């Protein structure tokens, strides 16, 4: 699996795919969609169309988890119990 770093457009991802597959047609390609990097927000399906096998969102999942923790801790401080967080 190859992870091209620091590409700044979908066109660059497509170009990399086209060029690497000339030499290694069966290579697996990974795109890393981390926030605040050089890569703009690109829809998931566009990577598939550009020849990528997987896309990871490592910082996105961490940010979402931390937001939920923030909400939980605020509620705990305000109410002194975890009861509200356990309701479904």
N, CA, C and O of each residue as an XYZ file, in Angstrom:
352
protein
N       0.850     -1.174      0.000
C       0.000      0.000      0.000
C       0.892      1.233      0.000
O       1.891      1.300      0.717
N       0.515      2.189     -0.806
C       1.260      3.449     -0.888
C       0.348      4.583     -0.440
O      -0.831      4.647     -0.788
N       0.938      5.465      0.338
C       0.237      6.632      0.869
C       0.966      7.870      0.359
O       1.965      8.280      0.949
N       0.479      8.479     -0.738
C       1.114      9.706     -1.212
C       0.815     10.866     -0.272
O      -0.345     11.128      0.047
N       1.827     11.541      0.159
C       1.708     12.584      1.182
C       1.663     13.972      0.559
O       2.394     14.269     -0.385
N       0.791     14.817      1.103
C       0.795     16.237      0.772
C       0.246     16.604     -0.596
O       0.621     17.640     -1.145
N      -0.632     15.784     -1.161
C      -1.221     16.158     -2.442
C      -2.268     17.240     -2.200
O      -2.967     17.229     -1.187
N      -2.364     18.169     -3.139
C      -3.188     19.349     -2.873
C      -4.407     19.501     -3.776
O      -5.022     20.567     -3.810
N      -4.760     18.451     -4.504
C      -5.977     18.510     -5.314
C      -6.365     17.097     -5.753
O      -5.542     16.182     -5.743
N      -7.612     16.940     -6.129
C      -8.063     15.659     -6.650
C      -7.308     15.311     -7.927
O      -7.033     14.141     -8.195
N      -6.979     16.320     -8.702
C      -6.219     16.085     -9.932
C      -4.849     15.472     -9.622
O      -4.384     14.598    -10.353
N      -4.208     15.921     -8.549
C      -2.924     15.343     -8.162
C      -3.088     13.889     -7.726
O      -2.242     13.047     -8.030
N      -4.174     13.594     -7.014
C      -4.435     12.204     -6.633
C      -4.641     11.346     -7.869
O      -4.114     10.235     -7.942
N      -5.390     11.833     -8.833
C      -5.604     11.082    -10.083
C      -4.295     10.883    -10.843
O      -4.015      9.789    -11.334
N      -3.510     11.929    -10.934
C      -2.232     11.848    -11.629
C      -1.322     10.802    -10.974
O      -0.709      9.984    -11.661
N      -1.242     10.838     -9.643
C      -0.403      9.871     -8.940
C      -0.885      8.452     -9.224
O      -0.076      7.569     -9.511
N      -2.185      8.229     -9.148
C      -2.750      6.920     -9.446
C      -2.376      6.477    -10.858
O      -1.904      5.356    -11.051
N      -2.580      7.329    -11.823
C      -2.291      6.976    -13.220
C      -0.824      6.622    -13.419
O      -0.507      5.660    -14.119
N       0.072      7.390    -12.811
C       1.502      7.169    -12.998
C       2.000      5.914    -12.269
O       2.768      5.139    -12.839
N       1.578      5.706    -11.031
C       2.081      4.561    -10.273
C       1.564      3.247    -10.857
O       2.254      2.229    -10.814
N       0.369      3.274    -11.393
C      -0.201      2.039    -11.942
C       0.449      1.631    -13.266
O       0.301      0.487    -13.697
N       1.153      2.534    -13.903
C       1.922      2.163    -15.095
C       3.033      1.189    -14.723
O       3.395      0.314    -15.509
N       3.566      1.349    -13.526
C       4.677      0.523    -13.053
C       4.172     -0.611    -12.159
O       4.665     -1.736    -12.241
N       3.194     -0.315    -11.311
C       2.654     -1.277    -10.350
C       1.123     -1.284    -10.448
O       0.451     -0.647     -9.637
N       0.572     -1.993    -11.424
C      -0.872     -1.921    -11.670
C      -1.756     -2.434    -10.535
O      -2.928     -2.067    -10.459
N      -1.219     -3.273     -9.655
C      -2.048     -3.849     -8.589
C      -1.810     -3.211     -7.222
O      -2.274     -3.728     -6.206
N      -1.097     -2.103     -7.195
C      -0.792     -1.453     -5.927
C      -2.069     -0.936     -5.257
O      -3.004     -0.496     -5.925
N      -2.083     -1.000     -3.937
C      -3.173     -0.407     -3.169
C      -2.774      1.012     -2.793
O      -1.646      1.264     -2.370
N      -3.721      1.937     -2.954
C      -3.455      3.335     -2.651
C      -4.326      3.804     -1.487
O      -5.512      3.484     -1.406
N      -3.714      4.561     -0.600
C      -4.381      5.106      0.574
C      -4.359      6.622      0.506
O      -3.324      7.224      0.220
N      -5.493      7.230      0.766
C      -5.576      8.691      0.873
C      -5.838      9.035      2.333
O      -6.662      8.400      2.991
N      -5.145     10.027      2.826
C      -5.272     10.465      4.210
C      -5.954     11.825      4.230
O      -5.378     12.823      3.796
N      -7.176     11.861      4.733
C      -7.921     13.119      4.792
C      -7.839     13.700      6.197
O      -8.793     13.623      6.971
N      -6.704     14.273      6.509
C      -6.542     14.916      7.805
C      -6.841     16.404      7.657
O      -6.472     17.031      6.663
N      -7.504     16.948      8.644
C      -7.869     18.356      8.571
C      -6.633     19.254      8.612
O      -5.605     18.910      9.197
N      -6.765     20.381      7.991
C      -5.773     21.450      8.038
C      -4.455     21.091      7.364
O      -3.430     21.715      7.638
N      -4.470     20.095      6.491
C      -3.285     19.756      5.718
C      -3.348     20.441      4.362
O      -4.111     21.388      4.170
N      -2.553     19.967      3.436
C      -2.528     20.537      2.087
C      -3.713     20.092      1.242
O      -4.091     20.772      0.289
N      -4.301     18.948      1.591
C      -5.396     18.402      0.797
C      -6.709     19.075      1.167
O      -7.064     19.125      2.345
N      -7.437     19.594      0.179
C      -8.753     20.182      0.483
C      -9.744     19.067      0.819
O      -9.436     17.889      0.642
N     -10.920     19.433      1.299
C     -11.949     18.440      1.576
C     -12.430     17.859      0.252
O     -12.974     18.567     -0.595
N     -12.220     16.567      0.094
C     -12.602     15.871     -1.134
C     -13.604     14.791     -0.753
O     -13.342     14.013      0.164
N     -14.755     14.724     -1.440
C     -15.743     13.696     -1.121
C     -15.166     12.280     -1.260
O     -14.366     11.992     -2.151
N     -15.600     11.428     -0.355
C     -15.138     10.043     -0.287
C     -15.201      9.334     -1.640
O     -14.226      8.707     -2.057
N     -16.337      9.429     -2.325
C     -16.507      8.714     -3.595
C     -15.545      9.186     -4.685
O     -15.233      8.429     -5.603
N     -15.078     10.416     -4.591
C     -14.133     10.904     -5.591
C     -12.815     10.134     -5.539
O     -12.160      9.945     -6.564
N     -12.434      9.693     -4.346
C     -11.204      8.907     -4.229
C     -11.347      7.559     -4.913
O     -10.420      7.094     -5.576
N     -12.484      6.941     -4.757
C     -12.729      5.661     -5.434
C     -12.635      5.846     -6.943
O     -12.007      5.047     -7.638
N     -13.257      6.893     -7.434
C     -13.211      7.182     -8.871
C     -11.791      7.492     -9.341
O     -11.453      7.264    -10.502
N     -10.964      8.012     -8.437
C      -9.579      8.353     -8.786
C      -8.638      7.158     -8.629
O      -7.436      7.283     -8.863
N      -9.179      5.994     -8.231
C      -8.374      4.787     -8.162
C      -7.830      4.425     -6.797
O      -6.965      3.556     -6.693
N      -8.315      5.071     -5.744
C      -7.801      4.799     -4.396
C      -8.610      3.690     -3.732
O      -9.826      3.594     -3.900
N      -7.904      2.859     -2.976
C      -8.517      1.702     -2.340
C      -9.074      1.997     -0.958
O     -10.032      1.355     -0.526
N      -8.493      2.950     -0.267
C      -9.022      3.301      1.043
C      -8.691      4.751      1.365
O      -7.727      5.332      0.866
N      -9.541      5.305      2.226
C      -9.366      6.676      2.694
C      -9.473      6.628      4.210
O     -10.391      6.010      4.752
N      -8.546      7.272      4.892
C      -8.627      7.338      6.346
C      -8.896      8.783      6.772
O      -8.490      9.737      6.109
N      -9.584      8.904      7.885
C      -9.935     10.200      8.472
C      -9.491     10.179      9.934
O     -10.336     10.261     10.826
N      -8.207     10.073     10.199
C      -7.737      9.841     11.570
C      -8.015     10.979     12.541
O      -8.374     10.723     13.690
N      -7.865     12.193     12.127
C      -8.078     13.313     13.040
C      -9.575     13.604     13.176
O     -10.026     14.051     14.230
N     -10.330     13.356     12.133
C     -11.778     13.595     12.184
C     -12.430     12.761     13.269
O     -13.235     13.273     14.048
N     -12.094     11.489     13.329
C     -12.702     10.629     14.340
C     -12.282     11.064     15.744
O     -13.084     11.003     16.676
N     -11.050     11.496     15.895
C     -10.591     11.981     17.197
C     -11.349     13.248     17.596
O     -11.756     13.379     18.750
N     -11.542     14.174     16.668
C     -12.263     15.413     16.975
C     -13.707     15.129     17.386
O     -14.219     15.751     18.317
N     -14.362     14.199     16.702
C     -15.745     13.855     17.024
C     -15.813     13.224     18.410
O     -16.696     13.555     19.202
N     -14.891     12.324     18.703
C     -14.866     11.687     20.017
C     -14.617     12.716     21.112
O     -15.258     12.667     22.162
N     -13.703     13.637     20.883
C     -13.399     14.650     21.889
C     -14.587     15.587     22.118
O     -14.792     16.050     23.240
N     -15.365     15.871     21.087
C     -16.566     16.697     21.246
C     -17.562     15.990     22.158
O     -18.154     16.619     23.036
N     -17.751     14.696     21.959
C     -18.668     13.932     22.815
C     -18.170     13.916     24.259
O     -18.971     14.008     25.190
N     -16.875     13.801     24.452
C     -16.302     13.827     25.798
C     -16.528     15.190     26.444
O     -16.856     15.279     27.627
N     -16.352     16.246     25.663
C     -16.597     17.613     26.146
C     -18.039     17.783     26.629
O     -18.279     18.323     27.709
N     -18.984     17.325     25.831
C     -20.404     17.430     26.193
C     -20.666     16.646     27.477
O     -21.352     17.129     28.378
N     -20.109     15.426     27.555
C     -20.276     14.606     28.752
C     -19.727     15.311     29.992
O     -20.405     15.379     31.017
N     -18.514     15.832     29.905
C     -17.893     16.469     31.070
C     -18.637     17.730     31.489
O     -18.773     17.993     32.684
N     -19.123     18.517     30.528
C     -19.928     19.702     30.866
C     -21.183     19.295     31.631
O     -21.538     19.914     32.634
N     -21.856     18.242     31.144
C     -23.062     17.776     31.813
C     -22.744     17.242     33.212
O     -23.496     17.485     34.155
N     -21.641     16.524     33.343
C     -21.234     16.002     34.650
C     -20.981     17.132     35.649
O     -21.391     17.050     36.807
N     -20.304     18.184     35.192
C     -20.026     19.325     36.066
C     -21.332     20.028     36.456
O     -21.510     20.404     37.615
N     -22.236     20.205     35.505
C     -23.491     20.912     35.781
C     -24.437     20.113     36.668
O     -25.119     20.685     37.520
N     -24.485     18.795     36.475
C     -25.491     17.979     37.166
C     -24.909     17.071     38.247
O     -25.662     16.507     39.040
N     -23.603     16.920     38.293
C     -22.978     16.130     39.334
C     -23.190     14.639     39.218
O     -22.912     13.902     40.164
N     -23.679     14.174     38.074
C     -23.955     12.754     37.874
C     -23.813     12.410     36.393
O     -23.835     13.285     35.527
N     -23.670     11.126     36.130
C     -23.581     10.667     34.733
C     -24.935     10.241     34.202
O     -25.036      9.756     33.075
N     -25.975     10.416     35.000
C     -27.314      9.915     34.647
C     -27.781     10.372     33.266
O     -28.275      9.556     32.488
N     -27.637     11.653     32.948
C     -28.088     12.148     31.635
C     -27.338     11.499     30.477
O     -27.902     11.305     29.400
N     -26.109     11.175     30.690
C     -25.291     10.575     29.621
C     -25.646      9.118     29.378
O     -25.323      8.568     28.325
N     -26.301      8.495     30.328
C     -26.659      7.089     30.191
C     -28.036      6.890     29.576
O     -28.398      5.771     29.212
N     -28.806      7.965     29.458
C     -30.132      7.870     28.838
C     -29.980      7.631     27.358
O     -29.083      8.180     26.718
N     -30.866      6.804     26.809
C     -30.805      6.493     25.371
C     -31.766      7.331     24.592
O     -31.848      7.203     23.370
